[in-house]
Amino acid sequence: MDEMKYANLTEVLGRWKAEILESFLEAEGIDVELIQDSLSHTFYTHAFAPVQIFVPTEKLEQAHGLLKVFDESFENDDEEEESEDD
């Protein structure tokens, strides 16, 4: 049996967030494949439907590290916005 070339990195809600993460990872040299199930047979997708993010198996560990940095930067931005509102 052939070894899998891509591994599931994570799943996010919303195509827009998946595309931001895709751009971030590709800027770091990691190929990304996005998989989103359609909600009907007409290929209609919901804006906040789950999107699975796949990366090459050999880049999975690096991608996990970058994902952690990505998530932390969003948390820091949220905290800064809250402190500016006070």
Secondary structure as the mmCIF struct_conf table of DSSP 4:
data_model
#
loop_
_struct_conf.conf_type_id
_struct_conf.id
_struct_conf.beg_label_comp_id
_struct_conf.beg_label_asym_id
_struct_conf.beg_label_seq_id
_struct_conf.end_label_comp_id
_struct_conf.end_label_asym_id
_struct_conf.end_label_seq_id
HELX_LH_PP_P HELX_LH_PP_P1 ASP A 2 MET A 4
BEND BEND1 LYS A 5 LYS A 5
STRN STRN1 TYR A 6 LEU A 13
BEND BEND2 GLY A 14 GLY A 14
HELX_RH_AL_P HELX_RH_AL_P1 ARG A 15 ALA A 27
TURN_TY1_P TURN_TY1_P1 GLU A 28 GLY A 29
STRN STRN2 GLU A 33 ILE A 35
BEND BEND3 LEU A 39 SER A 40
TURN_TY1_P TURN_TY1_P2 HIS A 41 THR A 42
TURN_TY1_P TURN_TY1_P3 ALA A 47 PHE A 48
BEND BEND4 ALA A 49 ALA A 49
STRN STRN3 PRO A 50 PRO A 56
HELX_RH_3T_P HELX_RH_3T_P1 THR A 57 LYS A 59
HELX_RH_AL_P HELX_RH_AL_P2 LEU A 60 ASP A 85
#
